[in-house]
Amino acid sequence: MLDVAGIALNDEERERLCDPLVGGVILFARNFTSGEALIELTAEIHALRDPPLIIAVDHEGGRVQRFRRDGFTHLPAMRTLGQLWDDDHVAALDAARSVGLVLAAELLAHGVDLSFTPVLDLDYGGSRVIGDRALHRDPLVVAKLAGALAAGMAAAGMGCVGKHFPGHGHVEADSHLEIPVDTRDFDAIWAQDIAPYRHRLGRQLAGVMPAHVIYQQIDPLPAGFSPFWLQDVLRGRVGFQGVVFSDDLTMEGASVAGDILARARAAHAAGCDMVLVCNRPELAVDLLDRWAPVVTPEAAARIAALRPVPQCRDPYALALHPAYLQALGVVTGLIPAA
């Protein structure tokens, strides 16, 4: 899964995205100037291939929301749902489902197929990169709220991707800039951080993204490069059957694996179905030139299953959709007036 530079494709990007190794595109805020321009960009990307490439985005709410106007609702940080849970469980579950429906419906209406959400990391209070992106400290509450969010996304026609397995919330360091190390033992991580994945939520997730975190008592490799974490624990003990995405292989937390080819090989060998290479087009070109992985039929089927079934395929239909409008009323009530 690669990125693109702007609001329209250039010739080099079209050629790159037609490479048979490319299975998807991830968009960023730089790819958005208006809802109409986003629809044109996603249509151009989809038209390149048959079946079309998967178009994804990090669109969680709060500070991680790539599109923020012109057809997109301001979504609350996920901690808002956890705080609501502490006051009113029923209202929090309704709000989480409404956020999921609005989030997914608006993306799908603009041609975006998948959001890398929900964050399932626990809110231990010390992580610089997670912070208010986490739903709650209690893993059962995280599982219930994320399950409601996933149900709302499913009602709109979109799958969801839980992150960052087995858990990024306990380490302070930001894996974009450093190589975080978690010193806890396996039993502590299994009982706390992995608990949401072991909940029925695990069967709702279309995908999982592992953390670029080293759990030093368990494996010297970051989770995204670790067969133990991805095959023994996630696939084996947890029983997860969906797509495993690497986190961005250009992040500092991935640097322990070597150059971009070594990183992709290590992530794929560990059990990732799809690897992300973002914001470094020269590394994407290098990887496509040198990498020749064997894509199994099972992995290809898992990726194909990510394709959405949108309930509303354009913003005009969305504006007339009763379930969306009802959810929108709930979501707008979660954001304090400016």
Phi, psi and omega in degrees: 000123185243170176250174175228162193279322191221211184264000174213154182280144169262175186296320179297320180293320178300316179296317181297317183287345176273355175297132183298342177284341182277129180242353183193170179228136173251133181259156179230178181301329181294342180273006185234122169239332179199162177299319181296317179295324178295319177299319179295319180294312182294325177295320179295318179295314180298326183287347183291328190225156173223111003291156185290155175296149172283129177253123185235169179200152168274102186222084186260327193111167182065224185282349177249080176216109190287328183243126192231007182203178173051061179106358180236130181279142173293114182263144181286156169299148185297332177301332178302321179292321177295320178294323176295322177303320181297336179262324187202101184302314184295315179297323180294318179295319177296319180294318180297317179296319180295318177299316179299318181293314181296314179306307185288318183297319181291321176297312182298323180294343178253011173090009178267130190271334194206140171244137175279080179204151014265155168287124180253005178295142181279148184272081178283345175096356184243354185277125180290323187273335181270295175052231184283006172287340180279146181283317189190167175278329184280119183298328178291321177295317177303314181298317182291315180292317178295325177296320176294319177299315180297323178295321176295319177297319179296323178297330176278343178110014185240143170279177181224160184234116178278143181208153005241107186294140357277354177157127182254355190286341186273343182261143182281323188295149178266117184290349171293330189243340185222178175250096184291145178234125177256125187264004183285163177273171185297319184299321179295317181291319179297317184288328185254286191294324183275348183306318178300325179289333180276346175290170178300342173309324181304331178277347178272339185285127173280335181209163175223140176244121179282162181274146167275063181231138174266125176258089200294335178285348190245317184203136179287350181264145171303153187304323182290350177245012190251112173302329178299309183291319187275321183265309182291314186270301186294308180284315187282292186287319180281328180083023181291136185240002182272199183279137171255118177260139167288155164285172184305122183285355176268357179290155181299326180296344178266354189292340181297340184275350179113208180285181187297325178293315179297322179295314180296316179299317182293318179295317180294316180295328180289334179134007176284132177279328183218134179251145180257132175231106190240144168066012176222076185302329179294328177286325176298316178297315180300316181294315180295329179287329190248347187261137178222066182286157172267117179268116183286154175302326180295316179294318179299320179293320178298316180294318179299327181290349178288343186298131187280167172236081188296137173283330177226125187261001176205161184297334181290318176294324180299320183294348180248007186268115187301317182295320178296314182297322177295314179296322180300321178298321178294314184295315181296335176286347179274345184261122178300145179295142181290000000 
